[in-house]
Amino acid sequence: MIISSSTDYRAAAQKRLPPFLFHYIDGGAYAEHTLRRNVEDLAGVALRQRVLKDMSRLDTGIELFGEKLALPVALSPVGLTGMYARRGEVQAARAADRKGIPFTMSSVSVCPIEEVAPRIQRPMWFQLYVLKDRGFMRNALERAQAAGCTALVFTVDMPVPGARYRDAHSGMSGPHAALRRYVQAATHPRWAWDVGLRGKPHDLGNISAYLGKPTGLADYMGYLGANFDPSISWKDLEWIRDFWKGPMLIKGILDADDARDAVRFGADGIIVSNHGGRQLDGALSSARALPAIADAVKGQIKILADSGVRSGLDVVRMIALGADAAMIGRAYIYALAAQGESGVSHLLDLLEKEIRVAMTLTSVSSIAQITGDLLVRETRP
Ligand SMILES: Cc1cc2nc3c(=O)[nH]c(=O)nc-3n(C[C@H](O)[C@H](O)[C@H](O)COP(=O)(O)O)c2cc1C
């Protein structure tokens, strides 16, 4: 199979993964309108082609929170990554490390923080969910800090897990889910050998390390439903801001008023995101939400954006719409599921090439020069 884009990696991942995992990654909330719009709205943003300006020297690097990044890109936190490839968090983190960009570890990862952090050179970022058990939150923050994680990504758009129709059909949840997953695993031998047998323990690594006993993944969706906390408000975040020594980013901002609140709260950054269309179906796409948010807070706080980024061209579009950097989720997960660490490395190389081509053909030689001036106005979402 010839692979030259994240779309190809998606097809390869679908072949390799048992359906319950592929659809868990690929699917979104309800009828998946927001999931589709994330991709379509971004693809509809036209950039002004400019020529004949000597683009032989390009600099794709940026500085973010005192860290140098080779590309204006970070890997978004993705739960259960170790189920898509053997010890998947380690593999993805190594690929990001080699490329010179941050890997963000999800709190609901398979590998615990302590398994990943020593295997990479640059510090990783850590993502935290609001769980009812505040003891877990404190424990996770202490461990992330002890492992040298720099930025904290605090995800606020999941006070309740979104309802995803595909999960019930695929065997991720629903009747006889465990039996259906077992049958699917048995009929996907490459995955069964690589991850099913050699990728153990299949656990929520950070949580079992805290509880001191295996968590297992048999009822993952049930776990999320029982442990996420819908009572969360800005006040509950204050102890975290005081406790966490590094930069703190609020992930899941889609509204200019919430972005202003994040500035008032004292966050260092926001991540404009609708969780990849997995939470509120019908919410704005990130591409559409971003310009108003940038108008409200650009320069006062760092703005990152994800949801819909599938190529280096999309990274440039997000920055032209007002982001300081973009984050990628499914795009790298497809590559990881298809080909492990080397797949993610290849995908990041493709992104770099695509960013360079987009910079050359819009005549910008540095990321700082990517501004709203690059947009063909009538296509701004
Ligand atoms: C399978 C999967 C699991 C995810 N798990 C988490 C998570 O644990 N924490 C979190 O903050 N976001 C999580 N997200 C959301 C991503 O961080 C990111 O916002 C989203 O993937 C961006 O959309 P895109 O992948 O379509 O570009 C997850 C996304 C997917 C696809």
PDBQT file of the ligand as one rigid body, heavy atoms in Angstrom, charges set to zero:
ROOT
HETATM    1  C1  LIG A 401      -9.437   8.261  20.134  1.00  0.00    +0.000 C 
HETATM    2  C2  LIG A 401      -9.355   9.620  20.749  1.00  0.00    +0.000 A 
HETATM    3  C3  LIG A 401      -9.113   9.736  22.105  1.00  0.00    +0.000 A 
HETATM    4  C4  LIG A 401      -8.991  11.003  22.690  1.00  0.00    +0.000 A 
HETATM    5  N1  LIG A 401      -8.661  11.101  24.011  1.00  0.00    +0.000 NA
HETATM    6  C5  LIG A 401      -8.456  12.323  24.555  1.00  0.00    +0.000 A 
HETATM    7  C6  LIG A 401      -7.986  12.439  25.882  1.00  0.00    +0.000 A 
HETATM    8  O1  LIG A 401      -7.731  11.458  26.569  1.00  0.00    +0.000 OA
HETATM    9  N2  LIG A 401      -7.830  13.692  26.386  1.00  0.00    +0.000 N 
HETATM   10  C7  LIG A 401      -8.094  14.827  25.653  1.00  0.00    +0.000 A 
HETATM   11  O2  LIG A 401      -7.929  15.950  26.142  1.00  0.00    +0.000 OA
HETATM   12  N3  LIG A 401      -8.499  14.737  24.371  1.00  0.00    +0.000 NA
HETATM   13  C8  LIG A 401      -8.675  13.522  23.799  1.00  0.00    +0.000 A 
HETATM   14  N4  LIG A 401      -9.053  13.426  22.489  1.00  0.00    +0.000 N 
HETATM   15  C9  LIG A 401      -9.203  14.653  21.681  1.00  0.00    +0.000 C 
HETATM   16  C10 LIG A 401      -7.863  15.052  21.040  1.00  0.00    +0.000 C 
HETATM   17  O3  LIG A 401      -6.962  15.526  21.998  1.00  0.00    +0.000 OA
HETATM   18  C11 LIG A 401      -8.072  16.148  19.984  1.00  0.00    +0.000 C 
HETATM   19  O4  LIG A 401      -8.726  17.236  20.567  1.00  0.00    +0.000 OA
HETATM   20  C12 LIG A 401      -8.844  15.674  18.767  1.00  0.00    +0.000 C 
HETATM   21  O5  LIG A 401      -8.380  14.401  18.378  1.00  0.00    +0.000 OA
HETATM   22  C13 LIG A 401      -8.676  16.662  17.623  1.00  0.00    +0.000 C 
HETATM   23  O6  LIG A 401      -9.479  16.302  16.518  1.00  0.00    +0.000 OA
HETATM   24  P1  LIG A 401      -8.866  15.569  15.221  1.00  0.00    +0.000 P 
HETATM   25  O7  LIG A 401      -8.219  14.342  15.713  1.00  0.00    +0.000 OA
HETATM   26  O8  LIG A 401     -10.051  15.278  14.379  1.00  0.00    +0.000 OA
HETATM   27  O9  LIG A 401      -7.936  16.518  14.571  1.00  0.00    +0.000 OA
HETATM   28  C14 LIG A 401      -9.166  12.174  21.891  1.00  0.00    +0.000 A 
HETATM   29  C15 LIG A 401      -9.405  12.038  20.528  1.00  0.00    +0.000 A 
HETATM   30  C16 LIG A 401      -9.499  10.781  19.943  1.00  0.00    +0.000 A 
HETATM   31  C17 LIG A 401      -9.715  10.693  18.454  1.00  0.00    +0.000 C 
ENDROOT
TORSDOF 0
